Amino acid sequence: MNAKESLPHALGRKALDAMIRREYGGWPPVSSYNLYQPHRPEKLLPKPQDKK
């Protein structure tokens, strides 16, 4: 198995390795759902009082 890889095979291997590295490079994965941050109130809301 000392034969040199053919050019298309080598390019395919490099492309596949790059795709795998990009996919598993970080955690959590980047998606549009991770970018959304809901608005948080600046001051605390009043506590509801018990009705008697």
TORDO-78073 format. One record per residue: residue in three letters; z, x, y of N, C-alpha, C in turn. Coordinates in Angstrom, 3 decimals, always signed. Layout:
{'ALA',{Z,X,Y},{Z,X,Y},{Z,X,Y}},
...
***
This chain:
{'MET',{+0.000,+0.820,-1.190},{+0.000,+0.000,+0.000},{+0.000,+0.862,+1.252}},
{'ASN',{-0.603,+2.023,+1.195},{-0.699,+2.882,+2.357},{-1.922,+2.565,+3.202}},
{'ALA',{-2.667,+1.527,+2.824},{-3.863,+1.163,+3.579},{-3.467,+0.603,+4.940}},
{'LYS',{-4.277,+0.920,+5.948},{-4.014,+0.462,+7.304},{-4.390,-1.019,+7.414}},
{'GLU',{-3.619,-1.777,+8.183},{-3.915,-3.200,+8.366},{-5.199,-3.362,+9.164}},
{'SER',{-5.913,-4.438,+8.855},{-7.110,-4.716,+9.633},{-6.703,-5.205,+11.029}},
{'LEU',{-7.591,-5.090,+11.975},{-7.301,-5.450,+13.361},{-6.884,-6.923,+13.504}},
{'PRO',{-7.622,-7.880,+12.911},{-7.184,-9.279,+13.047},{-5.804,-9.529,+12.431}},
{'HIS',{-5.522,-8.871,+11.320},{-4.231,-9.047,+10.674},{-3.106,-8.480,+11.546}},
{'ALA',{-3.329,-7.317,+12.135},{-2.329,-6.695,+12.997},{-2.094,-7.535,+14.248}},
{'LEU',{-3.163,-8.053,+14.859},{-3.019,-8.896,+16.049},{-2.285,-10.195,+15.719}},
{'GLY',{-2.608,-10.768,+14.570},{-1.920,-11.996,+14.159},{-0.437,-11.765,+13.932}},
{'ARG',{-0.122,-10.643,+13.323},{+1.289,-10.313,+13.072},{+2.040,-10.122,+14.394}},
{'LYS',{+1.423,-9.417,+15.351},{+2.064,-9.193,+16.649},{+2.261,-10.507,+17.391}},
{'ALA',{+1.276,-11.387,+17.349},{+1.385,-12.681,+18.026},{+2.489,-13.527,+17.393}},
{'LEU',{+2.549,-13.538,+16.080},{+3.577,-14.310,+15.391},{+4.969,-13.757,+15.670}},
{'ASP',{+5.109,-12.442,+15.674},{+6.400,-11.829,+15.995},{+6.841,-12.180,+17.412}},
{'ALA',{+5.903,-12.177,+18.363},{+6.232,-12.515,+19.751},{+6.670,-13.972,+19.864}},
{'MET',{+5.994,-14.881,+19.155},{+6.374,-16.299,+19.198},{+7.769,-16.509,+18.616}},
{'ILE',{+8.066,-15.842,+17.518},{+9.389,-15.978,+16.891},{+10.461,-15.417,+17.807}},
{'ARG',{+10.205,-14.275,+18.433},{+11.180,-13.675,+19.353},{+11.455,-14.595,+20.537}},
{'ARG',{+10.407,-15.234,+21.078},{+10.584,-16.152,+22.199},{+11.365,-17.390,+21.784}},
{'GLU',{+11.103,-17.893,+20.586},{+11.752,-19.121,+20.121},{+13.238,-18.913,+19.868}},
{'TYR',{+13.600,-17.800,+19.256},{+14.987,-17.560,+18.883},{+15.683,-16.578,+19.814}},
{'GLY',{+15.097,-16.308,+20.981},{+15.635,-15.307,+21.891},{+16.959,-15.687,+22.520}},
{'GLY',{+17.199,-16.924,+22.791},{+18.427,-17.293,+23.470},{+19.000,-18.601,+22.948}},
{'TRP',{+20.254,-18.800,+23.181},{+20.902,-20.038,+22.794},{+21.769,-20.476,+23.931}},
{'PRO',{+21.784,-21.687,+24.368},{+21.024,-22.815,+23.842},{+19.560,-22.730,+24.261}},
{'PRO',{+18.706,-23.385,+23.516},{+17.295,-23.336,+23.850},{+17.031,-23.962,+25.223}},
{'VAL',{+16.031,-23.474,+25.895},{+15.692,-23.976,+27.223},{+14.898,-25.262,+27.077}},
{'SER',{+15.357,-26.324,+27.712},{+14.618,-27.576,+27.728},{+14.934,-28.295,+29.033}},
{'SER',{+14.155,-29.317,+29.338},{+14.362,-30.039,+30.598},{+15.688,-30.799,+30.585}},
{'TYR',{+16.213,-31.146,+29.417},{+17.490,-31.858,+29.350},{+18.655,-30.963,+29.760}},
{'ASN',{+18.565,-29.685,+29.523},{+19.627,-28.755,+29.911},{+19.652,-28.525,+31.413}},
{'LEU',{+18.542,-28.763,+32.090},{+18.462,-28.505,+33.515},{+19.065,-29.633,+34.349}},
{'TYR',{+19.182,-30.837,+33.798},{+19.709,-31.979,+34.536},{+21.226,-31.884,+34.647}},
{'GLN',{+21.740,-31.985,+35.861},{+23.175,-32.013,+36.093},{+23.497,-33.293,+36.843}},
{'PRO',{+24.299,-34.186,+36.280},{+24.617,-35.432,+36.968},{+25.452,-35.170,+38.217}},
{'HIS',{+25.365,-36.090,+39.168},{+26.155,-35.967,+40.394},{+27.619,-36.207,+40.065}},
{'ARG',{+28.453,-35.304,+40.523},{+29.884,-35.437,+40.302},{+30.534,-35.777,+41.630}},
{'PRO',{+31.474,-36.717,+41.634},{+32.121,-37.088,+42.895},{+32.886,-35.909,+43.493}},
{'GLU',{+32.879,-35.826,+44.822},{+33.552,-34.719,+45.484},{+35.062,-34.889,+45.493}},
{'LYS',{+35.532,-36.135,+45.526},{+36.968,-36.362,+45.480},{+37.288,-37.289,+44.306}},
{'LEU',{+38.505,-37.250,+43.858},{+38.910,-38.041,+42.700},{+38.859,-39.524,+43.012}},
{'LEU',{+38.483,-40.300,+42.031},{+38.471,-41.744,+42.175},{+39.896,-42.274,+42.040}},
{'PRO',{+40.224,-43.367,+42.746},{+41.580,-43.907,+42.616},{+41.811,-44.445,+41.204}},
{'LYS',{+43.051,-44.316,+40.738},{+43.395,-44.789,+39.405},{+43.530,-46.314,+39.434}},
{'PRO',{+43.018,-46.987,+38.425},{+43.171,-48.450,+38.398},{+44.639,-48.822,+38.190}},
{'GLN',{+45.066,-49.871,+38.884},{+46.455,-50.300,+38.762},{+46.558,-51.431,+37.762}},
{'ASP',{+47.660,-51.446,+37.044},{+47.899,-52.501,+36.057},{+48.162,-53.815,+36.765}},
{'LYS',{+47.549,-54.906,+36.269},{+47.790,-56.246,+36.812},{+48.898,-56.896,+36.009}},
{'LYS',{+49.879,-57.418,+36.712},{+51.000,-58.078,+36.017},{+50.989,-59.560,+36.254}},
***
